[in-house]
Amino acid sequence: MSFFPLPLTRFVRLFNAAHYWDSHEELEGAWREGHSDFYQGLILYASAFVHVARGNAHGVRAQLRKAEARLGRYRPVYLGVDVELLLDAAGAARDALAGGRSPKAPVLVLDRARVRGTEPELRPRAAGPATG
């Protein structure tokens, strides 16, 4: 069993493999269930790179803006994710677009040593009512 929530682990694996839409979808259920602003920020971030693949510069900028608004509160690191790296890469993506280049996505790493341990996303999900 992984230390990190499985949807987050899958998100990182898919994002790093440049499967941005799939990474977005992987985290969607966990976000809807727990209403994590951090997860929503990651979803928006992945969505920006879906727009990169589609050549939609406006969509990239719009999604990065929304992602930065969500993720900025979690600086410098949250849940083992280097949020500063994400925000720096967002700035580099905007610079690339301004220069007529295609933005590059950062490589995400989950670092257990940089987890506070108090992140709500680490709490086990409550089981539903018993049936029977």
DRENBA-26240 format. One record per residue (C-alpha): x, y, z; residue number from 1. Coordinates in Angstrom, 2 decimals. Each point is the difference from the previous one (the first is absolute). Example, Ala and Ser with C-alpha at 12.3 -4.5 7.8 and 13.67 -1.06 7.14 Angstrom:
BEGIN
+---------+---------+---------+-----+
|      c1 |      c2 |      c3 |   n |
+---------+---------+---------+-----+
|   12.30 |   -4.50 |    7.80 |   1 |
|    1.37 |    3.44 |   -0.66 |   2 |
+---------+---------+---------+-----+
This chain:
BEGIN
+---------+---------+---------+-----+
|      c1 |      c2 |      c3 |   n |
+---------+---------+---------+-----+
|    0.00 |    0.00 |    0.00 |   1 |
|    1.29 |    3.43 |   -0.92 |   2 |
|    0.54 |    2.72 |    2.59 |   3 |
|   -1.62 |    2.52 |   -2.36 |   4 |
|   -3.67 |   -0.07 |   -1.00 |   5 |
|   -0.32 |   -2.30 |   -3.00 |   6 |
|   -1.73 |    2.60 |   -2.21 |   7 |
|    2.92 |    2.40 |    0.58 |   8 |
|    2.57 |   -2.71 |   -0.74 |   9 |
|   -1.82 |   -0.87 |   -3.22 |  10 |
|   -0.33 |    3.68 |   -0.91 |  11 |
|    3.76 |    0.52 |    0.29 |  12 |
|    0.79 |   -3.15 |   -2.01 |  13 |
|   -2.39 |    0.98 |   -2.80 |  14 |
|    1.04 |    3.67 |    0.00 |  15 |
|    3.68 |   -0.94 |   -0.29 |  16 |
|   -0.85 |   -2.30 |   -2.90 |  17 |
|   -1.60 |    3.00 |   -1.77 |  18 |
|   -3.49 |   -1.50 |    0.36 |  19 |
|   -1.39 |    3.30 |    1.23 |  20 |
|   -3.67 |   -0.71 |   -0.67 |  21 |
|    0.21 |   -3.38 |    1.74 |  22 |
|    1.84 |    1.54 |    2.97 |  23 |
|   -2.74 |    2.62 |    0.27 |  24 |
|   -2.66 |   -2.70 |   -0.05 |  25 |
|    1.85 |   -2.12 |    2.56 |  26 |
|   -0.14 |    2.74 |    2.62 |  27 |
|   -3.51 |    1.20 |   -0.82 |  28 |
|   -1.81 |   -2.56 |    2.15 |  29 |
|    2.18 |    0.66 |    3.05 |  30 |
|   -0.50 |    3.72 |   -0.45 |  31 |
|   -3.78 |   -0.34 |   -0.25 |  32 |
|   -0.07 |   -2.23 |    3.06 |  33 |
|    2.27 |    2.03 |    2.28 |  34 |
|   -0.26 |    3.50 |   -1.53 |  35 |
|    3.77 |    0.46 |    0.21 |  36 |
|    1.06 |    3.38 |   -1.41 |  37 |
|    3.47 |   -1.49 |   -0.45 |  38 |
|   -1.36 |   -2.80 |   -2.18 |  39 |
|   -2.05 |    2.51 |   -1.96 |  40 |
|    3.18 |    2.03 |   -0.59 |  41 |
|    1.76 |   -3.10 |   -1.33 |  42 |
|   -2.97 |   -0.80 |   -2.24 |  43 |
|    0.08 |    3.53 |   -1.43 |  44 |
|    3.76 |   -0.27 |   -0.46 |  45 |
|   -0.35 |   -3.24 |   -1.96 |  46 |
|   -2.79 |    1.59 |   -2.02 |  47 |
|    2.39 |    2.77 |   -1.06 |  48 |
|    2.24 |   -2.62 |   -1.59 |  49 |
|   -2.99 |   -1.58 |   -1.74 |  50 |
|   -0.37 |    3.42 |   -1.65 |  51 |
|    3.73 |    0.01 |   -0.83 |  52 |
|   -0.49 |   -3.27 |   -1.92 |  53 |
|   -2.98 |    1.53 |   -1.82 |  54 |
|    1.94 |    3.16 |   -0.91 |  55 |
|   -2.44 |    2.21 |    1.92 |  56 |
|    2.19 |    2.74 |    1.49 |  57 |
|   -2.99 |    1.85 |    1.46 |  58 |
|   -1.13 |   -3.18 |    1.79 |  59 |
|    3.50 |   -0.58 |    1.35 |  60 |
|    0.20 |    3.48 |    1.47 |  61 |
|   -3.51 |   -0.14 |    1.45 |  62 |
|    0.51 |   -3.39 |    1.66 |  63 |
|    3.42 |    0.97 |    1.35 |  64 |
|   -1.49 |    3.16 |    1.53 |  65 |
|   -2.68 |   -2.04 |    1.76 |  66 |
|    2.50 |   -2.66 |    1.09 |  67 |
|    2.38 |    2.60 |    1.42 |  68 |
|   -2.83 |    1.58 |    1.99 |  69 |
|   -0.75 |   -3.37 |    1.61 |  70 |
|    3.55 |   -1.28 |    0.43 |  71 |
|    1.59 |    3.23 |    1.24 |  72 |
|   -1.44 |   -0.57 |    3.47 |  73 |
|    1.92 |   -3.26 |    0.32 |  74 |
|    3.53 |    1.39 |   -0.42 |  75 |
|    2.68 |   -1.17 |    0.21 |  76 |
|   -0.89 |   -3.70 |    0.24 |  77 |
|   -3.25 |   -1.75 |    0.69 |  78 |
|   -0.77 |   -3.70 |    0.26 |  79 |
|    3.53 |   -0.73 |   -1.19 |  80 |
|   -0.44 |    2.01 |   -3.21 |  81 |
|    2.41 |    2.86 |   -0.72 |  82 |
|   -2.55 |    2.75 |   -0.55 |  83 |
|    2.74 |    2.57 |   -0.67 |  84 |
|    1.14 |   -2.15 |   -2.92 |  85 |
|   -3.54 |   -0.04 |   -1.41 |  86 |
|   -0.37 |    3.76 |    0.33 |  87 |
|    3.44 |    0.66 |   -1.51 |  88 |
|   -0.87 |   -2.31 |   -2.90 |  89 |
|   -3.28 |    1.89 |   -0.49 |  90 |
|    1.97 |    3.23 |   -0.39 |  91 |
|    2.39 |   -1.72 |   -2.41 |  92 |
|   -3.00 |   -1.28 |   -1.97 |  93 |
|   -1.34 |    3.53 |   -0.38 |  94 |
|    3.45 |    1.21 |   -1.08 |  95 |
|    0.20 |   -2.80 |   -2.56 |  96 |
|   -3.40 |    0.94 |   -1.42 |  97 |
|    1.01 |    3.66 |   -0.20 |  98 |
|    3.10 |   -1.07 |   -1.93 |  99 |
|   -1.97 |   -2.20 |   -2.39 | 100 |
|    1.29 |   -3.23 |    1.53 | 101 |
|   -1.87 |   -2.97 |    1.37 | 102 |
|   -0.03 |   -0.16 |    3.82 | 103 |
|    1.61 |   -2.95 |    1.71 | 104 |
|   -1.58 |   -1.73 |    2.96 | 105 |
|    2.09 |   -0.57 |    3.12 | 106 |
|    0.76 |   -3.46 |    1.33 | 107 |
|   -1.96 |   -0.56 |    3.19 | 108 |
|    1.42 |   -1.88 |    2.96 | 109 |
|   -1.74 |   -1.11 |    3.17 | 110 |
|    2.48 |    0.47 |    2.85 | 111 |
|   -1.14 |   -1.66 |    3.22 | 112 |
|    2.67 |    1.87 |    1.97 | 113 |
|   -1.76 |    3.26 |   -0.89 | 114 |
|   -3.46 |   -1.00 |    1.22 | 115 |
|   -1.25 |    1.82 |    3.10 | 116 |
|   -2.26 |   -2.86 |    0.99 | 117 |
|   -2.93 |    2.30 |    0.73 | 118 |
|   -1.27 |    0.28 |   -3.58 | 119 |
|   -3.70 |   -0.91 |   -0.09 | 120 |
|    0.54 |   -1.99 |   -3.19 | 121 |
|    1.97 |   -2.56 |    2.08 | 122 |
|   -3.00 |   -0.84 |    2.17 | 123 |
|   -1.72 |   -3.24 |   -0.88 | 124 |
|   -3.32 |    0.45 |   -1.69 | 125 |
|   -3.01 |   -0.73 |    2.13 | 126 |
|   -1.75 |   -3.22 |   -0.85 | 127 |
|   -3.56 |    0.25 |   -1.21 | 128 |
|   -2.93 |   -1.21 |    2.07 | 129 |
|   -0.14 |   -3.73 |    0.58 | 130 |
|   -2.48 |   -1.86 |   -2.12 | 131 |
|   -1.36 |   -3.38 |    0.49 | 132 |
+---------+---------+---------+-----+
